[in-house]
Amino acid sequence: MAHRTSAVADPGPDAPPPGPAQRAMLRQSIRFTVVLRLTSCAMGGAVALTGRATAARPGWVTVCAVALIAWGVLFVLFMLARGPSRWLLAGDVALVVALCLAHRELVPGQVLQASAGTGWVDIAAGSGVFIAQFALRQPSGMAVALLIAAAYTAGAPGLREAPVLLVVQGALAATLVGLLRREARAVDRELAGRAEAAAAAAARSAARADERDQQRRLHDTVLATLTIVGAGGIEATSPVLAGRAAADLAVIDGLRTGGGGPPPGGPPRNARLDLALRAAVAAPRPGLPALRVTADVAPCELRHDVVEAIAGSAEEALLNVARHAGTGTARLGLVRTTRGAVLTIADEGAGFDPAAVPPQRRGLRESIHGRMSAVGGGARVESRPGTGTRVRLWWPDE
């Protein structure tokens, strides 16, 4: 069901588009006007036909009652099919005004002398006033209420409370609708503010995550090369250094161009974790002692970013073994779980105290813990001096 909000109750061309709260209120207003118009037309038509014999012009009563019932059906059909429109409301007001002007000819004399609200024309007039307040902006809604009250007075002259009650009903309905619309706008502003704040927070989080990822890549490549050179592990004239420098420059170029990951905005693709781990095991570690790694990795396929994180963390752990453990062997084991995977890298080397690692050292903190946390996984390093080291990586987080 398409509702054209620009047709009725239009806030104006310069107003912002309605938010979810205002659209919800529009839907409720449509339901209210549909139910009100259909029930009032059916009730008014039935009462008119019942008392037409004592009216001044019974023939007019029959025609007007049938027209009223038919209009109620048409009003509902058009409202539900196309939503509110100006011509539909104009037709509703015209029908109510016509009935009010012919009031004296359509109801028995004793009904005219009774209190307001007892005749079927009063039912049509009261519902017309209410519908106008829900369908129109002010002051147009109250202008329609005054028009109907004036037509009522002209059709049944004399001192009566009915026109006054119609105006009071219009004022009360206009106040209620105005409060509802104001609250709906306030809710939409609150929702828009929250959405804007959430988008800004997501952008800041993405920027921080990208910055940390770049720092990890630099730590694992350029800074690692500089550390090895500074420690004398590679001679300045060594072809190994030239190869590492070329590889590090490729990493820097990838950071500059934003490459190295799955296409942004596309669906996350999968990758083979076992193949990525075998590549990490076979990766050259120039300037470091040879390391023989026993790998027990069964075929395993996970999300591309998860595979990159686990393989990168494993490669960093193996670099640390070669650099610090003082042993020539390490073990790597991968276990596929019902939810994800668990990887263990262990050695029987010198070991260390993880709590004693200086905070400025980024190897464990960012290249392992940070990298796994960024994809929703986790890491734990277990080691003591003289007992070797065990690095456990898992995804998703336990």
C-alpha positions in Angstrom: 0.0 0.0 0.0 1.7 3.2 -1.2 1.0 6.3 0.8 1.8 9.6 -0.8 2.9 11.8 2.1 3.1 14.8 -0.1 -0.7 14.8 -0.8 -2.2 15.3 2.6 -0.7 16.7 5.8 2.2 17.9 3.7 4.9 19.6 5.9 6.1 21.6 2.9 8.7 21.3 0.2 11.6 22.5 2.4 10.9 20.1 5.3 13.1 17.1 5.8 11.6 13.7 4.7 9.6 12.0 7.4 11.4 9.5 9.6 10.2 6.1 10.8 8.2 7.5 13.7 6.3 10.0 11.4 5.7 7.3 8.8 4.3 5.0 11.5 2.0 7.8 12.7 0.8 8.4 9.1 -0.1 4.7 8.9 -2.0 4.9 12.2 -3.8 8.0 11.0 -4.9 6.3 7.8 -6.2 3.3 9.8 -8.1 5.7 12.1 -9.7 7.7 9.4 -10.7 4.6 7.4 -12.3 3.0 10.5 -14.0 6.3 11.5 -15.4 7.1 8.1 -16.6 3.6 7.4 -18.4 3.2 10.7 -19.9 6.7 10.8 -21.2 6.3 7.2 -22.7 2.9 7.9 -24.2 4.0 11.2 -25.5 7.3 9.9 -27.0 5.7 6.8 -28.8 3.1 8.8 -30.2 5.7 11.2 -31.3 7.9 8.3 -33.1 5.1 6.5 -34.8 4.0 9.8 -36.3 7.5 10.5 -36.8 8.7 6.9 -40.6 8.4 7.2 -40.9 11.3 9.7 -38.4 13.5 7.9 -39.5 16.6 6.0 -38.3 15.1 2.7 -38.2 11.3 2.9 -37.0 11.0 -0.7 -34.0 13.2 0.0 -33.2 11.1 3.1 -33.1 7.9 1.0 -30.8 9.5 -1.6 -28.5 11.0 1.0 -28.3 7.8 3.1 -27.4 5.7 0.1 -24.9 8.3 -1.0 -23.4 8.4 2.5 -22.9 4.6 2.6 -21.5 4.5 -0.9 -19.1 7.3 -0.1 -17.9 5.5 3.0 -17.0 2.4 0.9 -15.3 4.5 -1.8 -13.4 6.5 0.8 -12.0 3.3 2.3 -11.1 1.8 -1.0 -9.3 4.8 -2.3 -7.5 5.4 1.0 -6.2 1.9 1.2 -5.3 1.7 -2.4 -3.6 5.0 -3.0 -3.2 6.6 0.4 -4.5 10.0 1.4 -5.0 12.8 -1.2 -6.4 16.3 -1.3 -9.2 15.5 -3.6 -10.4 12.6 -1.4 -10.5 14.9 1.7 -12.2 17.7 -0.4 -14.9 15.2 -1.4 -15.4 14.2 2.2 -15.7 17.8 3.4 -18.0 18.6 0.5 -20.3 15.7 1.4 -20.4 16.6 5.1 -21.1 20.3 4.3 -23.9 19.4 1.9 -25.5 17.2 4.6 -25.2 20.0 7.2 -26.8 22.6 4.8 -29.7 20.3 4.1 -30.0 19.3 7.8 -33.4 20.7 8.3 -34.9 18.7 5.4 -33.2 15.4 6.4 -34.1 14.8 10.0 -37.4 14.8 11.9 -38.4 18.0 13.7 -38.2 16.5 17.1 -34.6 15.5 16.5 -33.7 19.1 15.6 -35.0 20.2 18.9 -33.1 17.6 20.9 -29.6 18.0 22.1 -26.6 17.8 19.7 -25.3 14.5 18.6 -28.7 12.7 18.4 -29.2 12.9 14.6 -27.4 11.0 11.8 -26.2 14.3 10.3 -24.4 15.0 13.6 -22.6 11.7 13.3 -21.4 12.6 9.8 -20.4 16.2 10.9 -18.5 15.0 14.0 -16.5 12.4 12.0 -15.7 14.9 9.3 -14.3 17.3 11.9 -12.1 14.5 13.4 -10.9 13.3 10.0 -9.9 16.8 8.9 -7.6 17.2 12.0 -5.8 13.9 11.3 -5.5 14.6 7.5 -4.6 18.2 7.4 -1.9 20.5 8.9 -3.0 23.4 11.0 -4.6 25.9 10.6 -6.3 24.1 7.6 -7.8 21.4 9.9 -9.5 24.0 12.2 -10.6 25.9 9.1 -12.5 22.8 8.0 -14.0 22.4 11.5 -15.3 26.0 11.4 -16.7 25.5 7.9 -18.6 22.4 9.0 -19.9 24.2 12.1 -21.0 27.2 9.9 -22.8 24.9 7.5 -24.5 23.1 10.4 -25.7 26.5 11.7 -27.0 27.6 8.3 -28.8 24.3 7.8 -30.5 24.3 11.1 -30.7 27.9 12.3 -31.3 28.8 15.9 -29.5 28.6 19.2 -27.9 25.2 19.4 -24.9 23.7 21.1 -24.0 21.4 18.2 -21.9 23.9 16.2 -20.0 24.9 19.4 -19.4 21.2 20.2 -18.1 20.7 16.6 -15.5 23.5 17.1 -14.5 22.2 20.5 -14.1 18.7 19.1 -12.0 20.1 16.3 -9.8 22.0 18.8 -9.3 19.0 21.0 -8.5 16.7 18.1 -6.1 19.3 16.6 -4.3 19.6 19.9 -3.9 15.8 20.3 -2.7 15.4 16.7 -0.3 18.3 17.1 1.2 16.7 20.2 1.5 13.3 18.5 3.2 14.9 15.4 5.6 16.8 17.6 6.6 13.7 19.5 7.0 11.7 16.3 9.4 14.4 15.0 11.3 14.4 18.3 11.7 10.6 18.1 12.9 10.8 14.5 15.5 13.4 15.5 16.6 11.2 18.3 16.9 8.2 16.0 18.7 10.2 13.3 21.1 11.5 15.9 21.8 7.9 17.2 22.3 6.7 13.6 24.7 9.5 12.9 26.6 8.9 16.1 26.8 5.1 15.3 28.0 5.8 11.8 30.7 8.2 13.1 31.8 5.6 15.7 31.9 2.9 13.1 34.1 5.1 10.9 36.4 5.9 13.7 36.6 2.2 14.6 37.4 1.3 11.0 40.1 3.9 10.8 41.7 2.7 14.0 41.5 -0.9 12.8 43.1 0.0 9.5 45.8 1.9 11.3 46.5 -1.0 13.6 46.6 -3.4 10.6 49.1 -1.2 8.9 51.3 -1.1 12.0 51.2 -4.9 12.2 52.3 -5.2 8.6 55.1 -2.8 9.1 56.2 -4.5 12.3 56.2 -7.9 10.6 58.2 -6.7 7.6 60.1 -3.4 7.6 60.7 -3.1 11.3 61.7 -6.8 11.5 64.2 -6.3 8.7 65.7 -3.2 10.3 66.0 -5.1 13.6 67.8 -8.0 11.9 70.1 -5.5 10.1 70.8 -3.6 13.3 71.6 -6.8 15.2 74.1 -7.8 12.4 72.0 -10.7 11.2 72.3 -9.7 7.6 75.2 -8.0 5.9 74.5 -4.7 4.1 75.9 -6.2 0.8 74.0 -9.5 1.2 71.5 -10.4 -1.7 69.2 -11.6 1.0 68.9 -8.1 2.3 68.0 -6.9 -1.2 65.3 -9.5 -1.5 63.8 -8.6 1.9 63.9 -4.9 1.1 62.1 -5.6 -2.2 59.4 -7.6 -0.4 59.1 -4.9 2.3 58.7 -2.2 -0.4 55.9 -4.3 -1.9 54.1 -4.3 1.5 54.5 -0.5 1.8 53.1 -0.1 -1.7 50.1 -2.3 -0.8 49.4 -0.2 2.2 49.5 2.9 0.1 47.1 1.6 -2.6 44.9 -0.2 -0.1 45.5 -3.7 -1.5 46.0 -7.0 0.2 42.4 -7.9 1.2 39.1 -9.0 -0.3 37.1 -6.5 -2.3 35.5 -3.9 -0.1 31.7 -4.0 0.0 31.5 -7.5 -1.5 30.5 -10.7 0.3 33.3 -12.2 2.5 35.0 -15.0 0.6 36.6 -18.1 2.0 40.2 -19.3 1.9 42.1 -22.5 2.8 43.7 -22.0 6.2 45.8 -25.2 5.9 47.4 -23.8 2.7 48.0 -20.4 4.2 49.7 -22.1 7.3 51.9 -24.2 5.1 53.0 -21.1 3.3 53.7 -19.4 6.6 55.8 -22.4 7.7 57.8 -22.3 4.4 58.2 -18.5 4.4 61.9 -17.5 4.4 63.4 -16.1 7.6 66.6 -14.5 6.3 69.2 -13.6 8.9 67.7 -16.0 11.5 68.7 -19.5 12.5 67.1 -22.3 10.5 63.9 -23.6 12.0 62.4 -27.0 11.2 58.6 -26.9 11.8 56.5 -30.0 12.1 53.1 -29.1 10.8 49.9 -31.2 11.4 47.2 -29.2 9.5 44.2 -30.9 8.0 42.2 -29.2 5.2 40.3 -26.3 6.7 38.4 -23.5 5.0 37.4 -20.2 6.8 36.7 -16.6 6.0 39.4 -14.9 4.0 40.1 -12.3 6.7 40.2 -14.9 9.4 42.7 -17.0 7.4 44.9 -14.0 6.9 44.8 -13.2 10.7 45.6 -16.7 11.8 48.3 -17.3 9.2 49.9 -13.9 10.0 49.8 -14.5 13.7 51.4 -18.0 13.2 54.1 -16.5 11.0 54.9 -13.9 13.7 55.0 -16.7 16.3 57.4 -18.7 14.2 59.6 -15.7 13.7 59.8 -15.2 17.4 60.8 -18.9 17.9 63.6 -18.5 15.4 64.7 -15.2 16.8 64.5 -15.8 20.6 63.8 -19.5 21.5 67.3 -20.8 20.8 66.0 -24.1 19.3 65.9 -25.4 15.8 62.5 -27.0 16.0 58.8 -26.1 16.5 55.4 -27.8 16.2 52.3 -26.5 14.6 49.0 -28.2 15.0 45.5 -27.2 13.7 42.3 -28.6 15.0 39.0 -27.9 13.2 36.1 -27.3 15.7 32.4 -27.2 15.1 32.4 -23.4 15.2 35.9 -22.6 13.8 39.5 -23.6 14.4 42.2 -23.8 17.0 45.9 -23.5 16.1 48.8 -24.2 18.5 52.5 -23.3 17.9 54.9 -24.8 20.4 58.6 -25.1 21.0 61.0 -26.5 23.6 63.2 -23.4 23.6 64.4 -21.0 26.3 61.0 -19.6 27.1 60.3 -16.2 28.6 58.0 -14.4 31.0 55.1 -12.8 28.9 54.4 -10.4 31.8 57.9 -9.0 31.5 57.6 -8.0 27.9 57.9 -4.1 27.7 54.7 -2.4 26.6 56.4 -0.7 23.6 57.1 -4.1 22.1 54.3 -4.7 19.5 55.1 -8.3 18.4 52.9 -10.2 20.9 50.5 -7.3 21.6 49.6 -6.3 18.1 50.9 -8.9 15.6 49.3 -11.8 17.5 46.8 -10.7 20.1 45.6 -7.6 18.2 45.4 -9.4 14.9 43.3 -12.2 16.3 41.0 -9.8 18.2 40.4 -7.8 15.1 38.6 -10.7 13.4 36.7 -11.8 16.5 39.2 -14.5 17.6 41.6 -14.8 20.5 45.2 -15.7 21.4 47.1 -16.9 24.5 50.8 -17.1 25.0 52.0 -19.6 27.7 55.7 -19.6 28.6 58.2 -19.6 31.5 61.9 -19.3 31.4 63.4 -22.7 30.6 60.2 -24.5 29.7 59.5 -23.4 26.1 56.6 -21.5 24.7 53.1 -22.4 23.6 51.0 -20.0 21.5 47.3 -20.9 21.1 45.2 -19.1 18.5 41.4 -19.7 18.1 38.5 -18.4 16.1 35.8 -17.5 16.9 36.3 -16.1 20.3 35.7 -18.7 23.1 
